[in-house]
Amino acid sequence: MPGFNFDNYQRNNFLAAKGYPIPKATSTGTTIVGCRFDGGVVIAADTRATEGDIVADKNCEKLHRISPTIWCAGAGTAADCEFVTQLMSSTLELHALSTGRKPRVVTCLTLLKQHLFKYQGHVGAYLIVAGVDPTGPRLFSIHAHGSTDVGYYLSLGSGSMAAMAVLETKWKESLTKEEAMSLCAEAIEAGIWNDLGSGSNVDMCVMEVDNPAVLYRNYRTPNERSIKEKSYKFARGTTAILKEKVRPVVDSVPFDIFEETIIKDEDKMEIDT
């Protein structure tokens, strides 16, 4: 039956009554933003991929190409974001070939939200979809359960609150392309500095009307490793040797030597022909 399902709520209450800890939601670390400007749209993301409290990749790519003029930024489970966007890319290409017209952003939005709603949030893909089509620049966000939102500026991920603070403070109408790029980069940096799940560099993609999309890989690199002020290499003999003991790896074991004589028979073996 369609609608909400409260089985997990009842299960959690049952576990709590038995003294078991209640399952906790997994926090996914990412900061992604999108912003519209006059004649186009910009999306940006950080490049840190986490596995629990471990940084798995310092320079991963969270901006995914769906079509030449439609891109999306993904937060949540990396594999889900990757394969969902690949699926939508092929589906949208087939749709464009069938209809004989360029794909529209709202078509991509509809396909994505129908696919994610079907899995009721078990496919952990939180996406900001942006692009330009015959109707102009478009910007949408999609949550893992299939809910969608539309706006002039959007943010998702664990660092979305820090990014949204920058967007709400500095966004204005009739932004230029350069102002929108600077605003999105500053919003991502706010997530990098204030969210442990976000970090490393800033990736950006700019889509303009009548122009192909341009991907700016590592648009900003605020976490470049600086040169160490002091050398920590020590010369041999700096540390005193307190005790030295040489031990053979394999202990010697006595063994007997036997002589063996091999007699060669010159006669050849008879073979039936």
N, C-alpha and C positions, 0 to 999 in steps of 0.2 A: 504494500500500500504506500502511496506517496505521502510525504510529510516528514515530520521530525520523528526520530527514534530515540527513546529514552532507555534502551537496554543497558548502555554503558553507565548511565547514571545509577540505575538500580544495582548493577554489578559493583560499582565503586562503593556504594553504601553498604552492600553486603560484606565486601572486603574490610571496610573500616570497622564494622561491627565485630568481625572476627579477629581484629587486632592487626591486620595486614596494612602496610602503608598504601595510601591511595596513589595510583599511577599519576605521574607528572607529565605535563606536555613538554615536548622537546623544543627548545628554542633554536631557531635557525638563524645563523649570523650572515647578514648581508645588508647593504644599503643601496637601493636603486631609486632613481628619480626620473621624472619627465617634465618638460616645460614647453609650452607653445609660444611662438613668436610670430611676427608678421611675415607670412609666407612660408612657414615651416614649423618643425617641431624638433626638439632635442631630447635624447634620453642618455642617462649616464649611470655608471655602476662602479663599485669598488672591485678589487681583484683578489680578495682573501677568501679562500675556501677552508672551512673548518670541519673537523671530525670530533664532535664533543668539545673538549677544551684544548684540542691539538690543532695547530695550523697545518693543514694538509697541503695547501698550495698557496704560495704568496702572489702568484701572478696568473690566476685563472681568468677565463673570459666569460663574462655573464651577459654579454650582448649577443643575441641570436638573430640571424637573418632569416626572415620568412619569405620575403620576395624582394626584388630590387628596390622597392620603395616602401616596404613595411619591415620594421625591425621590432624586437621586443627585448626587454630586460627581465631576467629571471631571478627570483629569490625562492628559497626553500631547498628541497632535495635536488642536488645538482643533476643526477641522472634523470629524474622526472622532468626537469626543465629542458634538458637537452633533447630527450626523445619526444616529448610533447611538441616542442617547436619544430623538430624534424618532420613529425607526422603532419602538422598543420601546413608546413611548407609544401610538401608533396600534394596534400589535399587541395590547397589553394591553387597550385599550379594546374592540377587537373580541372578544377572549377573554371579557371581562366580559359583553358583550351576548349572547354565545353561551351562556354558562353560567348567566347570570342571577344572578350573585353578585359581590360586591366582589372586585377583584383582590388577590392575595396577593403578599407580597414575594418568597417563594421561587419563585413562578411567573415573576416578572420576572427573578430571578437565573438560572433555568434557560434562559429565552429568550436572555438576554444571553450567557451562557457558550457556548451552542451556536452562536450567531452568530459570536462572536469566535474560537472554536476552528476554525470552518470556514475562516477566513482566515489561520490559523497565525501570528498576530501582526502581519500586514501592516496591519491596521486598528489604529492606535495609540491605543486607548482603555483607560485604567486608571481604574476606577470604584469608588466606595464607594456602595453602594446601601443605603438606609435607609427605614423606613416602619413603619406600624402597620396591622394587619389583624385579623381575628377571633381569630388565635392570639396576638396581643400585639405589642409592639415587636420589630423585627428589624433586624439590622445585618450586612452582608456586604461583602466586597471582591472585585473581579474584575480579573484582569490581562489584558493584551492577547492572550495565548495561550489564554485560556479557563480558567485555574486560578482557584479561588475559595478564600475563607477566611471564617471567621465568628468573632466575638469581641465582648467588651463594649466595646472601644475599638480603633480601627484608624487607620492613617495610610498615605498613598501620596504619591508625587511625589519630586522631588529634595530637598525639605526634610523628608522623612518621618522621617529619623533624629533631627533636632532636635525635631520634634513628638512623636515616640514617647518621647523622653527625658522630656518634660514629662508625658505621659500615664502612663507607668509610675511616675513619681515621685509624682504627686498623685492618681491615680485610686483610688477606694475603692468598696466596695459600698454600695448604697442611696443613691446620689447624688440630690439634689434637682434640679429643673429649673434653678434659678439656678446651682447649683454646676456642673452639666454644661455650661451655656452659658459660664461663666467659664473652665472648664478647656479647652474647645475653643478659645475665643478666645486663651487664653494659649499653647496649643500652636501655633496658626497664627502668632502673633507670634514664637515661637521660630524657625519656618521663615523668616519675613520677615527677621529680624535676622541669621540665620546661613546663609542660602542666597541666592546672587546671582540665582537663577532665580525666586525668590519675592519678593513685595513689595507695596507700596501698602496696601490696606485689608483688612478681615476681613468676609466675608459669612457668614451663618449661616441655617440653616433648622431649625425645631423642629417635630417631629411628636409629638402626644400622642394617647392613646387617647380616642376619642369626641369629638375636636376636629379641625378642619381644620388643615392645615399652615400655619405662619406663616414667611414669608421676611423676614429682617432684612438688608436691603441696607445695606452699609457700617456694620455693627454697631459696629466700631471703626475709627477712622481715625488710626493712629499716625504717618502720614507727611504730615500737613498742612504746607503750605508756610508758614513763618513770615515775618513782616514784616522786610524788610532793615533792619539797624541804620543803614546809611548810604546816602545817595542818590548814584548814580553818573551823574547827568546833569550835563553840563558846559555852561557858558554859551558862546554863540557868541563866537569870538575867543580862546578859551583856548589853543588849539593854534596855534602860529606857522605862517604860510605861507612856505615856503622858496622856492617857484618857482611862477609862474603863466603859463600859455600858453593862448591861445584859438585853436582850430583849427576851421574850418568843417566841418560834417558832410559836405557834398557840394561838391566842387571845381567852380568855374564853368567851363563849356565854351562857346566861341563857336559860334554857329550863324547861318545865313542865314534871312532872312524872305522868303517868297514870297507874292505876292498871287494869290488864286484867285477867279474870278468864276463865279457860279452863275446860269445862265439858266433861268428858269421858263417852262415851256410851259403855256399856258392851256387848250390843247385837251385834252379828256378822252380816256382810253383807250377804244377800242372794245371792247365785251364782247359775245360771242355770247350770245344769249338763246334 
